[in-house]
Amino acid sequence: MRRFGSVLFACASAAVALVSSSARADTMDPVLNRFVFVDANNPDCRTTGPGGGVYYNPLSGYRRCTPDNVPWANLVAQYGAALAPSAMHAARTTGYGGFELALEGDFTSIDKDQDYWRRGTQGPQDPSTGNFSIVGDPDSVIQIYMLRIAKGLPFGFELIGNVGYVARTSIVVGGADVRWSLFEGFRTGIPAIFPELTIGGSVRTMTGAQQMQLTVAGADGTLSKPIAIGGSVLVTPYVGYQYLRIFGDSGLIDLTPNTDAIALCNQQGQNTPATPDPSKVDQNGDPYYDGQPVCGSGAGDPANSADFNNNVVFTPVRLNRHRLGGGINLRVQMVQLGVHFITDVIDVKDANKDQVCGTPDCTGSSEPQWGPIWRDAAQRSGRTTVDAFPDVGRQWTLSVSLGAVL
């Protein structure tokens, strides 16, 4: 028991060291302010100003900025796969009364050269001014370091809790898993010939990113076969399938963050009986009060209050991923080392065909919410086919864990 406590202390100390070493600029934090739709019919509503910030562009006629949902959806798809449960486990649980404490590192590939990653991440910070760049400089992989605690329960069940952080971001990740081993522990007779089988569900969510919220739910099934070597070494190879459902939502995003809407409006108060807006009257000529800001000179000019309408919420993203993975666990007495690899087995666009309508012109009451968005994106890029997530490639995750099992 004393030896097990020493191993637990070592794991906890390593976790503290990892967290302490990550205090760097948050250059991989998601930034959605740059996702603004611009074309000939929708001129750029923004311009650069003092210090290079993003300001409202008067030459646009003070029209409202239009959010570009396509890069936002692509960013959710790849970030979601990185934050997803890794399914790093064999089919055998820790057993009734068993306990595990482990450190896990997950390294997930991303399409770093895609525009949605360069525009969608914070980028390097100028050490002299403290300003961030106008485009990001993403890594080729997203690194996540987690502390995992597993507790065995009767009847082949196991509960797992996870907490960790994403390197080079301010994002904290947490979640829980539940597994049920349907066939485990047979050592003699005919049942000992067959591999062990477990099914499970998991969820991960994040906090610390003001502009984006991600939740990833997963379901998986795993087959494994333990191989005993000597009296104290156990090698367990395993393989499994995992289904992911990714939920991405944005916060309230200011698309012109450097413009002071109150100063531009010369706000005099809210439209109330005490401070009425003379430009707002009903069909009888009587004033009405809607609580909206009352601007100063030229209150009837929509240009004065235009920036109040420049805060947007991006269209919610819901998508599927299908992954196949496997790995190997090496256990020597109470110490366990694991290596795991998982990758998409179906292209993301093929796994989300339900987001694209089935008719050539994409019309009808059954058109999916994202149908017009993907159709417009295809027209802008000159594609002859309309696909969901056409610019999102398959991703892989390599995981390594070290822990103690009692």
N, C-alpha and C positions, 0 to 999 in steps of 0.2 A: 504493500500500500504506500509506503514511503517512496518507493521508486516511481510509482505511478504519479504521486504528487509532484515529484521533481520534474517529470516529463511535462505535466500540465503547466507548471511554472515556467518552463522553458518556452512552451508554445505561447503563453500569454506575453512573456517578455518580447518574443519575436514580433508579435502583433503590435505591441506598443512601438517598437523600433520602426516597423513599416509605416505606421501612421505618422510618426514624427518626421520621417525622411521625406514625406510627400508634401511638405509645406512649401510649395513653389507657386509660381504664377498659374492661375487656372486657365491655361490656354486652350483646353479642350472643352470648356463649358459651352453648351449650346446657346447660340444667339440667333433669334428669329427676326430681329429688326431689319435685316438685310434682304429678307425674302419679299420683295416688292415686284409686282407684275408691271412690265413696261412694254408697250408696242406702239405702233403708229397711232392707234386710236386711244391709247392710254399713256400720254407722255409722262416722263419722270416727274413725280410730285416732289422730288427732293433735290437738294443741292448741297454742296459742301460750303462750310462757313469758316469762321475763325477757329483755328486749331484743328481744322480738318473734320469737324463734327458734321452730323447729318441734320440739315435744316429743311424747313418747308421751302419749296421753290415757287416764287410768285409767278414765274413764266408759265407754270402749268395751269394758271387760272384758279389756283387754290382748290382744285378738285381733290376729292378724297383719294388717298393712296389705296391701291388694290392689293391685298395680300396674294402672294404666289404660293398656292397650296402644293404644287408638285414637288419642289425641293424640300418642303416641310415633311411631306409624306415619305420621301426617300430617306431623309434623316432619321425619322422615327423607325423605319424598317431596319436600318443598320444598327442604330443605337439600341433598339429593342432586342436584336439578336445578341448583342454584347452583354446586356444586362440580364438576359434570360437565364433560368436555372440550367446549370451545366449537365445535369443528370449523371454526375460523377459518382457512381456507386455500383457495387456488385449486387447480385440478387439476394445474397445472404444479409440479414440484419445483424445488429449487435446482440440480439437475443434478449429474452426476458430478463430484465434487470441490468442489461448491458448499457454501456455509456461510452461515448467517443467525443474527444475534443481535438480539432484539427485546424490547421491553417491551409487555405486554398488560394491559389493564384490562377486566374483565368486570362488568357491572351487571345483576343478575337480579331480577325482580319477585317479591315474596312477598305472601301474604294476611296482612298485618300485623295486621289487626283480628280475626283468628280467635283463639279462646281458646288453641289449642295453641301459638301464637307468643308470646302474652303470658305464659302459664305456663311455656313451655319455654325462655325466654331469661333471662339473669341480671338485666337491668334496671340502672337507675342506682345509683350508690354514694353513700352519705352521706359527704361530705367530712370531717365532724367525727368520726364513729364508725367509718367504714370498712365499715359494714354495707351489704349490697345490699338492694334492695327485695324485696317479696314477689311482685311481678309484673314482667314485663319491659316495656320500652318499645321495641319493635323498629322499625327503619327500614323504609321502603317498598321498598327494594332492598338486596340483599346485594352488597357490593363486594369484588372479588378482584383483586389486582395480582400479576402473574407476570412472571418472566424466562423467555424461550423461546429455546432453542438448537436449530437444525436443521442436519443434515449430510446432503448428498446422497451417494448410493451408486450403483454401477453398475446397469444394467438397470432404471432408473426407480424405484428404491427410495429412501426417505428416512426417517431416524430423527430424532425430535424429543424433547427433554427439557424439562420444565417444573418450575419451583419458584416458590412465591409465598406469600402470606398473605391471610387474610380480614380486612378492616378491622373494627375494634371487637371483635375476638376475639383469643384466643391461638392460633388455629388456623393451622397451616402446611400448605400443599397442595403435593403433588408428583405427578409422573406421567411417562408416556412415550407416544409415538405412533409408529406405523409406517405408512407409506403406500407404495402401489405405483401409479405412473402407467402405465396401460395404453395410453394414446394421447396423446402429447405431442410438441411440438417440430417438427411439420410446418409448413413455411412456404411450400411451393410445390406445385403440382399439386392433384389432387382431394382428397387427405388434408387439405390446409390449409383446406378449407371447413368441416370438421367440428369440433365443440368437443373440447377435451381432457377426458379421463376419468381419475379416480383413485378407488381404494378404499382403505380403511384401518381400522385398529383403534387404540384408545386406552384408557388406564386412568388414573384419578386416585384418590388416597387422601389421608388427612389424619392429622395428629398434633397434639397439644397440647390436645385436648378430652378430659378424663379420663372423662367419663361417656358419650361416644358415639364410635363408630368407623364411618366411612363409606368405602366403596370403590365407585367408579362405573366400569363398563366400557362402552365404546361402539364401534359400528361405523358407518361412514359411506361414502357415495359422493358424488362431486362432479363437476359439469360446469362448465367455464369456457372463455372465449374471450379470449385476449390481443389488445389493439388497440394497435398501435405508433403513436405520434405524434412526428413528427420523428425524430431519431436517438438521443435519450436518455430519452424518456418512454414508459412502458408502462402502459396501463390495462387491468386484468383483472377484468371482472365474473364472478361465479360463483353457482351455486345448488346445493344439495345436501340430502340426506336423512340423518338420524342416528337410530339406535336405541340406547337406553340401558338398561342393567340395573344397578339400584341395590341395594347390599348394606348394610344398616344393622344394627349390633349395639350393645348397651349394655354398659357395664361393670357392676360390682357396685355397686348403688345403695342407699344407706342412706336409707330413706323417713322416718326421724325423726332427722335428723343432729345435733340438739342434745341428745339424750338419751344419757347415758353408760351403755352397757349393763352395763359391769363394776360401776359404782357402784350401779345399780339392782338388780343381782343380789347385791351384796355377795360377790363371787367369792372362794372359798377355795382355788381351784386347779382342776386338771382331774380328771376321774373316772378315777383310776388306783389301783392297789393302795396307793399311799402316801396318797392323799387320796380315798377312795371316797365315792360318793354313796349315802347310806343309803336313798334312795327307789327305787333301781334294783336290782331282784333278778329272777332268772329264775323259771320256773314251779316250780322246786324250792326256792325261797327263798334260793338262793345269789347273791351279788353278781356283777354283770358290769360290765365297764369299757369305756366307749365313747369316752373322751377328751373328753367334753363338759364345759362349765364346771360346777363344783359351787358352788351358791349358799349364802349364809349362812343366817340365821334363816329358817325356813319354806321349806326347800329343796324340799319337796314341792309347793309352790305354784307353778304355772306362771307366775303373774304376775311372779315374780322374774326369770325368765330369758327373758321374752317378747321383749325387745328384741334378743336375739341372733338371733332368727328374722325380723327386720324388714329384712334386706338381700335385695334381689331382683335378678334379671336379666330385663329385658323380652324378650318374644318377638321373635326375629329377624325383620327385615323384608326382603322381596325383592320388587321391583316393576319394571315396565317403563315406559318413556317413548318416545314417537315424536315426532320433531321435524323441522321443515323450515326451512331457513335459506338465507341468501345474503348476498353482500356485494360489495365492490369493493376492489381493491388498486391503489394508485397508486405507481409506482416511477419515480424520477428518478435516473438513474445508479445509485449504490449505496444510496440512501436509499429506504425503502419505508414507506408509510402505508396502513393498512387499516381499514375499517369493516365491521362484520358484525352481522347480526341473525338470531336464531333463535327459534322458538316451537313450542309443542306443536301438533300437527295432530290429535290424538285426545285426548279427555277422559281423564284419568287413570283414572277408574272403568271406562271402556270398554277401556282398555289392560290392565287387570288383572282381567278377568272370571274368570280361572282361580282366583282366591282365594275365589270365592263358589260354593257348590254349586249344582247344577242342579235340585234338587228343592225343592218348596215348604217342607217342614219341615226341610230341610238335614240329613237323616239318612243313614246308610250308612257303610260302611267307607272309601269313597273321599272322604269329606268333607275338604276342604283344612284345613290347620292353622289358617288365619285365618277359616275359615267361621263357627264359633261366635262369634268376637269381633265380626265385622261384623254378624252376626244380632242379637247382644245390643245393639250400638250402635244399630241400626235401631229396635229395640223401645223403647229409652230415649228416642230422639228423636221417636218417633211416626211414623216413615217406614213407608210401605206396601210399599216395595221394599227389597231388601237389595243394596247395592252396596259395592264396595271403594273406599275413599278418596272418599266422597261429598262431603267438605268441602275437597277439594284442587282448586283451580282451575288452569286453564292458566297457564303461566309463559312469560315471554320473557326473552331475554338480549341486551343490546347490548354489543358488544365493539369496542374501539379498540386498535390496535397501531401502534408506531413502532419501526423497526429499520433495520439495515444488512444488505445482501446482497452477498456476494462471489462 
